[in-house]
């Protein structure tokens, strides 16, 4: 009797083993395609992803590539990840809608795809900053600094979901103050310092009185400040989103940059890998969109800010 019970137990264990193994997949290879590795945000994101992957699987391969905001290049990179047998792809979509065929191709190959920083149509999940909240924080600061009255520019950027959300958050706040006039909200400063400089130069030439500028990211804010210096325009409140190393310097020095709603790219990537591994093992998140909160960095609290380059 005991022998037969033992035999049954052995058979049951053998039958259960494949199921247990199926629920315990390990990461072997991760491909990461990002907007630009010339941007410290994406460098930190890549580092965060690699650290998390190695925590789970020390011998896993991690390949982080710069798409340079080129959709065709991003398609080719995803094709390369598929060919190399990646089991997870983190994608910072150059174009949320247009990237979908590449995402679907990866998923058909059995690869888990997680969007990072911006949405990617068809992805299994997305992890990003709460960009609506970030825009609200940065523009609420403007409202308070101006006492609810003045001429404000919303300096727009590439129309990815993160930028659209930031602008929408900003507008929601500014509309609550009827004495604030939005002079412009549709100029794309390309997400760069040079773009911010060029767009701000045009705005300063066009508008004799500008009280504040909300730039959709820190590089644009730095460019905006440079333009104001060049044209000797003062008393402009400049805010943005990112909490990048350059903005830490700007907040500690003689600039008109006053605040930035911070992101944590390292944590975005860590969360994305964590969720991706769960999905690999059959555990889908209750909500495919994970939003991480933003905090406002100002001249007052920047000394206490642990930025992107802080040791982890």
C-alpha positions in Angstrom: 0.0 0.0 0.0 2.8 2.4 1.0 4.6 1.5 -2.3 1.6 2.2 -4.4 1.0 5.6 -2.6 4.7 6.4 -3.1 4.4 5.5 -6.8 1.3 7.7 -7.2 3.2 10.6 -5.5 6.1 10.2 -7.9 3.7 10.2 -10.9 1.9 13.3 -9.6 5.2 15.1 -9.1 6.3 14.2 -12.6 3.1 15.5 -14.1 3.3 18.7 -12.1 6.9 19.4 -13.0 6.3 20.8 -16.5 3.6 23.1 -15.2 5.9 24.4 -12.5 8.7 24.9 -15.0 6.3 26.8 -17.3 5.6 29.1 -14.4 9.2 29.7 -13.8 10.7 31.0 -17.0 14.0 32.8 -16.7 15.1 35.9 -18.7 17.8 34.9 -21.2 17.9 37.9 -23.6 16.4 41.4 -23.5 16.4 43.9 -26.4 15.9 47.6 -25.6 15.2 50.2 -28.3 15.3 53.8 -27.0 14.7 57.3 -28.5 18.3 58.4 -28.2 21.2 57.2 -26.1 22.6 60.7 -26.5 20.0 61.7 -23.9 20.9 60.9 -20.2 17.3 59.9 -19.5 17.6 56.9 -21.8 21.1 56.1 -20.6 19.7 55.9 -17.0 16.8 53.8 -18.3 19.1 51.3 -20.0 21.2 51.0 -16.8 18.1 50.4 -14.7 16.9 47.7 -17.1 20.2 45.9 -17.2 20.6 46.0 -13.4 17.1 44.5 -12.9 17.7 41.8 -15.6 21.0 40.8 -14.1 19.4 40.7 -10.6 17.0 38.0 -12.0 19.4 36.3 -14.4 23.1 37.1 -14.0 24.0 35.5 -17.3 21.2 37.1 -19.4 22.2 39.2 -22.4 21.0 42.9 -22.5 21.2 44.8 -25.8 20.3 48.5 -25.6 20.2 50.4 -28.9 19.5 54.0 -29.9 16.8 54.4 -32.5 17.7 58.1 -32.8 13.9 58.9 -33.2 14.0 57.0 -36.6 11.0 54.7 -37.0 12.6 52.6 -39.7 15.7 52.1 -37.6 13.5 51.1 -34.6 11.7 48.5 -36.9 15.1 47.1 -37.9 16.2 46.9 -34.3 13.1 45.0 -33.2 13.6 42.6 -36.2 17.1 42.1 -34.9 15.9 41.3 -31.4 13.4 38.8 -32.8 16.1 37.1 -34.9 18.5 36.9 -31.9 15.9 35.1 -29.8 15.1 37.8 -27.3 12.4 36.8 -24.8 11.6 40.4 -23.7 11.7 43.7 -25.6 11.5 47.1 -23.9 10.5 49.7 -26.5 10.5 53.5 -26.3 8.3 54.0 -29.3 9.3 56.6 -31.8 5.7 56.6 -32.9 3.1 54.9 -30.7 0.7 53.9 -33.5 3.2 53.2 -36.3 5.3 50.9 -34.2 2.4 48.4 -33.8 3.2 46.1 -36.7 6.7 45.5 -35.2 5.3 45.0 -31.8 2.8 42.4 -33.1 5.6 40.6 -35.0 7.6 40.3 -31.8 4.6 39.0 -29.9 3.8 36.4 -32.6 7.4 35.2 -32.1 6.6 34.7 -28.4 8.4 37.7 -27.1 6.9 39.9 -24.3 6.9 43.6 -25.3 6.8 46.4 -22.7 6.6 50.0 -23.6 8.8 52.4 -21.5 8.3 56.1 -21.1 5.7 56.3 -23.8 2.9 54.1 -25.0 3.4 51.6 -27.8 0.3 50.2 -29.5 -0.1 46.5 -29.0 2.5 46.2 -26.2 1.7 43.7 -23.4 2.2 46.6 -20.9 3.5 50.1 -20.5 5.4 51.8 -17.7 5.8 55.5 -17.7 5.7 58.6 -15.6 2.3 60.0 -14.8 2.9 62.7 -17.4 -0.5 64.4 -16.9 0.4 64.9 -13.3 3.9 66.2 -14.3 2.4 68.8 -16.6 0.0 69.8 -13.8 2.8 70.2 -11.3 5.0 72.3 -13.5 2.2 74.6 -14.6 0.6 74.9 -11.1 4.0 76.3 -10.1 3.7 78.9 -12.9 0.2 79.9 -11.7 1.4 80.4 -8.2 4.5 82.4 -9.2 2.4 84.7 -11.5 -0.4 85.0 -9.0 -2.8 83.6 -11.5 -2.3 86.4 -14.1 0.1 86.7 -17.1 1.2 85.7 -20.5 2.3 82.0 -20.8 3.8 79.9 -23.6 3.4 76.2 -23.7 6.5 75.0 -25.7 5.3 71.8 -27.3 7.4 68.9 -28.6 7.3 65.6 -30.6 3.8 64.3 -30.5 4.4 61.1 -28.5 2.0 60.2 -25.7 4.2 61.5 -22.9 4.4 65.0 -24.5 0.7 65.1 -25.3 -0.1 64.2 -21.7 2.2 66.8 -20.2 0.6 69.5 -22.4 -2.9 68.4 -21.5 -2.0 68.4 -17.8 -0.6 71.9 -18.1 -3.6 73.2 -20.0 -6.0 71.8 -17.4 -4.3 73.8 -14.7 -3.9 77.0 -16.7 -7.6 77.0 -17.7 -8.6 77.4 -14.1 -7.0 80.8 -14.1 -9.0 83.0 -16.5 -6.4 85.8 -16.2 -3.7 83.7 -17.7 -3.4 84.0 -21.4 -1.7 81.2 -23.5 0.2 83.0 -26.2 1.2 79.8 -28.1 0.9 76.0 -27.5 1.6 74.4 -30.9 5.3 75.0 -31.6 7.4 71.8 -31.7 10.8 72.4 -30.2 11.9 68.9 -31.1 12.6 67.9 -27.5 16.1 69.4 -27.8 18.1 72.3 -26.5 18.6 73.7 -30.0 14.9 73.4 -30.7 14.0 75.2 -27.4 16.5 78.0 -28.3 15.1 78.5 -31.8 11.4 78.4 -30.8 12.0 80.7 -27.9 13.9 83.2 -30.1 10.9 83.3 -32.4 8.5 83.8 -29.5 10.6 86.5 -27.9 10.6 88.4 -31.3 6.9 87.9 -31.8 5.7 88.7 -28.2 6.8 91.8 -26.3 5.7 90.4 -22.9 6.2 86.8 -21.9 5.8 86.0 -18.2 6.3 82.2 -18.2 7.2 79.3 -20.4 6.3 75.6 -19.8 8.8 73.5 -21.8 7.8 69.8 -22.3 11.3 68.6 -21.3 14.5 69.9 -19.7 16.6 70.3 -22.8 14.0 72.6 -24.3 13.9 74.6 -21.0 17.7 75.0 -21.1 17.4 76.3 -24.7 14.6 78.6 -23.7 16.7 80.1 -21.0 19.6 80.6 -23.4 17.4 82.5 -25.9 16.1 84.8 -23.1 19.7 85.6 -22.1 20.7 86.3 -25.7 17.8 88.7 -26.2 18.2 90.2 -22.7 14.7 89.3 -21.7 14.2 88.8 -17.9 11.6 87.9 -15.3 10.4 84.9 -17.2 9.4 81.8 -15.1 10.6 78.7 -16.9 9.4 75.2 -15.9 9.7 71.8 -17.5 9.5 68.0 -17.0 12.4 65.5 -16.4 14.6 66.3 -13.4 17.6 65.8 -15.6 21.3 66.5 -14.5 21.4 69.7 -16.6 18.3 71.0 -14.9 19.8 70.4 -11.5 22.7 72.6 -12.5 20.3 75.2 -13.9 18.3 75.3 -10.7 21.4 75.9 -8.7 22.8 78.7 -10.9 21.9 82.0 -12.4 19.1 81.0 -14.8 15.4 81.7 -15.2 14.6 78.0 -14.9 12.5 77.7 -11.7 11.2 74.1 -11.5 11.1 70.7 -13.2 8.6 67.9 -12.6 10.9 64.9 -12.1 10.9 61.5 -13.7 12.8 58.4 -12.6 14.0 56.5 -15.7 16.0 54.0 -13.7 12.8 53.0 -11.8 10.7 53.0 -15.0 13.0 50.4 -16.5 13.2 48.3 -13.3 9.4 48.2 -13.1 9.1 47.3 -16.8 11.5 44.3 -16.5 9.6 43.2 -13.3 6.3 43.3 -15.1 7.8 41.7 -18.3 9.0 38.8 -16.3 5.6 38.3 -14.6 4.0 38.3 -18.1 6.5 35.7 -19.3 5.3 33.5 -16.5 1.6 34.0 -17.2 0.9 36.8 -14.6 -0.5 39.8 -16.5 -0.9 43.1 -14.6 -4.4 44.1 -13.6 -3.8 47.4 -15.5 -1.6 47.3 -18.6 -0.6 50.9 -17.9 1.6 51.5 -14.9 2.1 55.2 -14.0 4.9 56.3 -11.7 4.3 59.6 -9.8 6.3 62.8 -10.5 7.6 65.2 -7.9 8.4 68.9 -8.4 12.0 69.9 -8.1 12.5 73.6 -7.4 15.4 75.9 -6.4 14.3 75.4 -2.8 14.4 71.6 -2.7 16.9 70.7 -5.4 19.6 70.2 -2.8 17.7 67.2 -1.5 16.9 65.7 -4.9 18.4 62.3 -5.7 18.7 62.6 -9.5 19.2 60.2 -12.4 22.9 59.7 -11.8 22.6 59.0 -8.0 24.1 55.6 -7.0 21.5 52.8 -6.8 
